[in-house]
Amino acid sequence: MIPLLAALLTALAGPVAAQEVWPLQQRAIPFDDTSAGKAIGYVPLQRATRPWRLCILYPHLKDAYWLSVNFGMSEEARTLGVAFDVFEAGGYPNLARQIEQLKGCAAKEFDAVILGTVSYDGLTPLVQDIARTKPVIATVNDIDDAGITAKASVPWREMGAAAGRVVSARHPKGSPPVRVAWFPGPEGAGWVRFVEDGFRAEIANSSAEIVATRFGDTGLEQQVLLVEDVLDELPDVDYLIGSGPMAEAAVSILRERGLSDRIKIVSTYMSHAVYRGIKRGKILAAPTDFPALQGRLSVEMAVRALEGKLTLRHAGPAITVVDAGSIDKTGGEDSLAPASFAPVFSQEADE
């Protein structure tokens, strides 16, 4: 009778929703991006035990990458029933501004901090101070791990290497040489030096030569100026490779100059414009680190840390290279915010 009754109750209750599982790479040594990555199926929390409030800091919201991170955070906060406030520094040169914003996160109204830093170690003393009273979760950008409770990120060295492999696969060492203009991003930003290392190491395995390097903030206007400067000086380059805003700017500039068929574009990460560019055959390829999923993981880690349930201290999605042949299979899920999404700076807990 008992098994029959259980079956009847299950039938009356309807189908049980499948538990969500996130495909992640866990670092063998937390906070060490050079350590091995292990593929795991991560089962996130379904609900927080109380409506925690998170203080979230971004370098900026000037491009679609951080907008997608924001989307993932908003979705996960709604799922878990927690609140947040977002503060953005306005760009990577604005360390002093982010320091002041991080000081604000120390207020009693905030239970935890999620930090997308503008600097690898420029906030370390303040992070250590705040970490004495609340969890600090690092998100996306690499950072000195002093004081950090957990980290949702991918190895940015591998993002650079993945972009470099697009070129080395097309132009192996010994083949006719090609000329590359390289736009790493903002000089001094935590992630840029790792992208640089990975890209240059991989390009060394090819016939490509980096003939120009231009650092700059990842705002579209700044990247337009940098691309135009390179093309004015070196119109015979074969590749423009760099950040998502650079790739977006390059599509329009090459079209205006009649160079779209001759010069190829590779992005070091995914954005809405990069996705469209690959779809339309204007951008050759880009690795994606699934920024929306990183945003979700950051919020989930913060809640686990607050509730004493944190078991995974450092993980992120597996990096995937997207090109014309794989874009329909990979899609934009977990990478990009919907086209209609507007940034959310403050969100109350969904009771």
C-alpha positions as CSV (number, residue, x, y, z in Angstrom):
1,M,0.0,0.0,0.0
2,I,2.8,2.4,0.8
3,P,4.5,2.3,-2.6
4,L,1.1,2.7,-4.3
5,L,0.3,5.7,-2.1
6,A,3.6,7.3,-2.9
7,A,3.1,6.8,-6.6
8,L,-0.4,8.3,-6.4
9,L,0.9,11.4,-4.5
10,T,3.7,11.9,-7.0
11,A,1.2,11.7,-9.9
12,L,-1.1,14.2,-8.2
13,A,1.8,16.6,-7.6
14,G,2.7,16.6,-11.3
15,P,6.2,16.2,-12.8
16,V,9.2,17.2,-10.7
17,A,11.3,20.0,-12.3
18,A,14.7,18.8,-13.3
19,Q,17.6,20.2,-11.2
20,E,19.7,22.7,-13.1
21,V,23.3,21.8,-13.6
22,W,26.0,24.2,-14.7
23,P,28.9,22.9,-16.8
24,L,32.0,24.4,-15.1
25,Q,35.8,24.0,-14.9
26,Q,37.0,23.8,-11.3
27,R,40.6,24.9,-10.7
28,A,42.7,22.2,-8.9
29,I,44.4,24.8,-6.8
30,P,41.9,27.7,-5.9
31,F,43.0,31.1,-7.3
32,D,45.8,29.5,-9.4
33,D,44.8,29.8,-13.0
34,T,47.8,27.8,-14.1
35,S,46.5,24.8,-12.1
36,A,44.6,22.0,-13.9
37,G,40.9,22.5,-14.7
38,K,38.5,19.7,-13.9
39,A,35.1,19.5,-15.6
40,I,32.3,19.3,-13.2
41,G,28.5,19.4,-13.2
42,Y,27.7,22.1,-10.6
43,V,24.3,22.0,-9.0
44,P,23.5,25.6,-7.8
45,L,21.4,26.5,-4.8
46,Q,17.7,26.8,-5.4
47,R,16.9,29.5,-2.8
48,A,18.7,31.6,-0.2
49,T,17.7,31.3,3.4
50,R,17.1,35.0,3.7
51,P,17.0,38.1,1.4
52,W,20.7,39.0,1.6
53,R,21.9,42.2,0.0
54,L,25.0,42.2,-2.2
55,C,27.3,45.1,-3.1
56,I,28.5,44.6,-6.6
57,L,31.3,46.5,-8.3
58,Y,32.1,46.6,-12.1
59,P,34.9,48.3,-14.0
60,H,32.3,49.8,-16.3
61,L,29.2,49.1,-18.2
62,K,30.4,50.5,-21.5
63,D,30.3,47.3,-23.5
64,A,28.0,44.3,-23.9
65,Y,30.4,42.0,-22.0
66,W,29.7,43.5,-18.6
67,L,26.1,44.0,-19.5
68,S,25.8,40.3,-19.9
69,V,27.5,39.7,-16.5
70,N,24.9,42.1,-15.1
71,F,22.1,40.1,-16.7
72,G,23.4,36.8,-15.2
73,M,23.6,38.4,-11.8
74,S,20.1,39.9,-12.0
75,E,18.7,36.5,-13.0
76,E,20.4,34.6,-10.3
77,A,19.6,37.1,-7.6
78,R,15.9,36.8,-8.6
79,T,16.1,33.0,-8.5
80,L,17.7,32.9,-5.1
81,G,15.6,35.7,-3.6
82,V,18.4,38.2,-2.8
83,A,18.9,41.9,-3.4
84,F,21.9,43.9,-4.8
85,D,23.2,47.3,-5.7
86,V,25.7,47.8,-8.5
87,F,28.4,50.5,-8.7
88,E,30.5,50.9,-11.8
89,A,33.9,52.7,-11.9
90,G,33.4,54.2,-15.4
91,G,36.5,52.5,-16.9
92,Y,39.8,50.9,-16.0
93,P,41.8,54.1,-15.4
94,N,39.4,54.9,-12.4
95,L,41.1,53.0,-9.6
96,A,40.5,55.8,-7.1
97,R,36.8,55.8,-7.9
98,Q,36.5,52.1,-7.4
99,I,38.4,52.3,-4.1
100,E,35.7,54.7,-2.9
101,Q,33.0,52.5,-4.1
102,L,34.5,49.5,-2.3
103,K,34.7,51.5,0.9
104,G,30.9,52.0,0.5
105,C,30.5,48.2,0.3
106,A,31.7,48.0,3.9
107,A,28.4,49.6,5.1
108,K,26.2,47.4,7.3
109,E,23.4,47.3,4.8
110,F,25.5,45.0,2.6
111,D,26.1,41.4,3.6
112,A,28.7,40.4,0.9
113,V,30.7,42.0,-1.9
114,I,31.1,40.9,-5.5
115,L,34.2,42.6,-7.1
116,G,34.9,43.0,-10.7
117,T,38.2,44.9,-10.3
118,V,39.9,47.5,-12.4
119,S,43.3,46.6,-11.0
120,Y,45.1,43.3,-10.1
121,D,46.4,44.5,-6.7
122,G,45.3,48.1,-6.4
123,L,42.5,47.3,-4.0
124,T,44.2,44.5,-2.0
125,P,44.6,46.3,1.4
126,L,40.9,47.4,1.3
127,V,39.8,44.0,0.2
128,Q,41.6,42.4,3.2
129,D,40.1,44.9,5.6
130,I,36.5,44.3,4.3
131,A,37.0,40.6,4.3
132,R,37.3,40.6,8.1
133,T,33.6,41.3,8.3
134,K,32.0,39.9,5.1
135,P,32.7,37.6,2.1
136,V,34.4,39.1,-0.9
137,I,33.8,37.2,-4.2
138,A,36.0,38.0,-7.2
139,T,34.3,38.0,-10.5
140,V,35.6,37.8,-14.1
141,N,38.8,39.9,-13.8
142,D,42.0,38.5,-12.2
143,I,42.9,39.8,-8.8
144,D,45.4,39.3,-6.0
145,D,43.7,36.6,-3.9
146,A,44.5,38.1,-0.5
147,G,41.2,38.4,1.3
148,I,39.2,36.8,-1.5
149,T,36.6,34.2,-0.3
150,A,35.8,32.7,-3.7
151,K,36.3,33.5,-7.4
152,A,34.1,33.1,-10.5
153,S,36.4,33.4,-13.5
154,V,38.2,31.7,-16.3
155,P,42.0,31.8,-17.0
156,W,42.4,34.9,-19.1
157,R,45.7,33.6,-20.4
158,E,43.8,30.9,-22.1
159,M,41.4,33.5,-23.6
160,G,44.4,35.1,-25.2
161,A,45.8,31.8,-26.3
162,A,42.5,30.7,-27.8
163,A,42.4,33.9,-30.0
164,G,46.0,33.2,-31.0
165,R,45.2,29.7,-32.0
166,V,42.7,31.0,-34.5
167,V,45.7,32.6,-36.3
168,S,48.3,29.8,-35.7
169,A,45.9,27.2,-37.2
170,R,45.5,29.3,-40.4
171,H,49.2,30.3,-40.6
172,P,51.4,27.6,-39.1
173,K,55.1,28.3,-38.7
174,G,56.9,28.1,-42.0
175,S,53.9,29.3,-44.0
176,P,53.9,32.8,-45.7
177,P,54.1,35.5,-43.1
178,V,51.1,37.6,-42.0
179,R,51.0,40.9,-40.2
180,V,49.0,41.4,-37.0
181,A,47.8,44.6,-35.2
182,W,47.2,43.7,-31.6
183,F,44.8,45.6,-29.3
184,P,45.1,43.9,-25.8
185,G,42.9,46.3,-23.8
186,P,43.7,48.8,-21.0
187,E,47.3,48.7,-19.9
188,G,47.5,47.8,-16.3
189,A,44.1,46.0,-16.0
190,G,44.4,42.7,-14.3
191,W,43.2,40.6,-17.1
192,V,45.1,42.3,-19.9
193,R,48.6,41.1,-19.0
194,F,47.3,37.5,-18.9
195,V,45.6,37.9,-22.3
196,E,48.9,39.3,-23.6
197,D,50.9,36.4,-22.3
198,G,48.6,33.8,-23.8
199,F,48.2,35.5,-27.1
200,R,51.9,36.1,-27.7
201,A,52.9,32.6,-26.6
202,E,50.5,31.1,-29.2
203,I,51.4,33.5,-32.0
204,A,55.0,32.4,-31.5
205,N,53.9,29.1,-33.0
206,S,52.7,30.7,-36.2
207,S,54.0,32.7,-39.1
208,A,52.3,35.8,-37.8
209,E,54.2,38.9,-36.7
210,I,52.8,41.5,-34.4
211,V,53.6,44.8,-36.2
212,A,51.6,47.1,-33.9
213,T,50.3,47.0,-30.4
214,R,47.8,49.6,-29.1
215,F,46.6,49.6,-25.4
216,G,43.4,51.5,-24.5
217,D,40.2,51.5,-22.5
218,T,37.5,49.2,-23.9
219,G,35.1,52.0,-24.6
220,L,34.0,51.9,-28.3
221,E,35.1,55.5,-29.0
222,Q,38.6,54.8,-27.7
223,Q,38.9,51.7,-29.8
224,V,37.7,53.5,-32.9
225,L,40.6,55.9,-32.5
226,L,43.1,53.1,-32.0
227,V,42.0,51.1,-35.0
228,E,42.0,54.2,-37.3
229,D,45.5,55.1,-36.0
230,V,46.9,51.7,-36.9
231,L,45.3,51.6,-40.3
232,D,46.5,55.1,-41.1
233,E,50.1,54.0,-40.3
234,L,50.0,50.4,-41.5
235,P,47.2,49.8,-44.1
236,D,48.8,46.5,-45.2
237,V,48.1,44.6,-41.9
238,D,46.4,41.2,-42.4
239,Y,44.7,40.9,-39.0
240,L,43.1,43.2,-36.4
241,I,43.0,41.2,-33.1
242,G,41.8,42.4,-29.7
243,S,38.9,43.2,-27.4
244,G,35.2,43.0,-28.3
245,P,34.8,46.8,-28.7
246,M,37.9,46.8,-31.0
247,A,36.3,44.1,-33.2
248,E,33.0,46.0,-33.3
249,A,34.8,49.2,-34.3
250,A,36.9,47.4,-36.9
251,V,33.9,46.0,-38.8
252,S,32.6,49.5,-39.6
253,I,36.0,51.0,-40.2
254,L,37.1,48.3,-42.6
255,R,33.8,48.5,-44.5
256,E,34.2,52.3,-44.9
257,R,37.8,51.9,-46.1
258,G,36.9,49.0,-48.5
259,L,39.2,46.6,-46.6
260,S,36.7,44.1,-45.3
261,D,37.7,41.4,-47.8
262,R,41.4,41.7,-47.1
263,I,41.8,42.3,-43.4
264,K,40.5,39.7,-40.9
265,I,39.2,40.4,-37.4
266,V,39.5,38.2,-34.3
267,S,38.1,39.1,-30.9
268,T,39.5,38.0,-27.6
269,Y,36.0,37.7,-26.1
270,M,32.4,37.6,-27.0
271,S,29.9,40.4,-27.1
272,H,26.6,41.0,-28.9
273,A,28.4,42.9,-31.7
274,V,31.0,40.2,-32.0
275,Y,28.3,37.5,-32.1
276,R,26.6,39.3,-34.9
277,G,29.9,39.9,-36.7
278,I,30.7,36.1,-36.7
279,K,27.1,35.3,-37.8
280,R,27.5,37.7,-40.8
281,G,31.0,36.6,-41.7
282,K,32.6,39.9,-40.7
283,I,34.5,38.6,-37.7
284,L,36.5,35.4,-38.0
285,A,36.2,34.0,-34.5
286,A,36.1,34.7,-30.7
287,P,36.5,32.6,-27.6
288,T,33.6,32.9,-25.2
289,D,33.9,32.6,-21.4
290,F,30.1,32.7,-21.0
291,P,29.9,36.0,-19.0
292,A,26.2,35.7,-18.1
293,L,27.0,32.3,-16.5
294,Q,29.9,33.9,-14.6
295,G,27.6,36.5,-13.3
296,R,25.2,33.9,-12.1
297,L,28.0,31.9,-10.4
298,S,29.3,35.0,-8.6
299,V,25.9,35.6,-7.0
300,E,25.5,31.9,-6.1
301,M,28.9,31.8,-4.5
302,A,28.2,34.9,-2.5
303,V,25.0,33.3,-1.1
304,R,26.8,30.1,-0.3
305,A,29.6,31.9,1.5
306,L,27.0,33.8,3.6
307,E,25.2,30.6,4.5
308,G,28.2,28.4,5.3
309,K,27.6,26.3,2.2
310,L,30.6,27.2,0.1
311,T,32.3,24.1,-1.3
312,L,33.7,25.5,-4.6
313,R,36.1,28.3,-4.1
314,H,37.3,28.9,-7.7
315,A,35.6,27.9,-10.9
316,G,34.2,29.2,-14.2
317,P,32.8,28.0,-17.5
318,A,34.9,26.1,-20.0
319,I,36.2,28.5,-22.7
320,T,34.8,27.7,-26.2
321,V,36.0,29.2,-29.5
322,V,33.1,30.4,-31.6
323,D,33.4,30.7,-35.4
324,A,31.1,30.5,-38.4
325,G,31.1,26.7,-38.2
326,S,30.2,26.5,-34.5
327,I,28.1,29.6,-33.8
328,D,24.7,27.9,-34.3
329,K,25.6,25.1,-32.0
330,T,27.1,27.3,-29.3
331,G,24.5,30.0,-29.6
332,G,24.4,33.0,-27.2
333,E,22.9,31.2,-24.2
334,D,24.9,31.9,-21.0
335,S,27.1,34.3,-23.0
336,L,24.9,37.2,-23.8
337,A,22.1,39.2,-22.3
338,P,18.9,39.4,-24.4
339,A,19.0,42.3,-26.8
340,S,16.2,44.1,-24.9
341,F,18.0,43.9,-21.5
342,A,18.9,47.2,-19.8
343,P,21.5,47.4,-17.0
344,V,20.1,46.8,-13.5
345,F,21.8,48.9,-10.9
346,S,19.5,48.0,-7.9
347,Q,17.2,45.1,-7.5
348,E,15.2,44.1,-4.4
349,A,14.8,40.6,-3.2
350,D,12.0,38.7,-4.9
351,E,9.9,37.3,-2.0
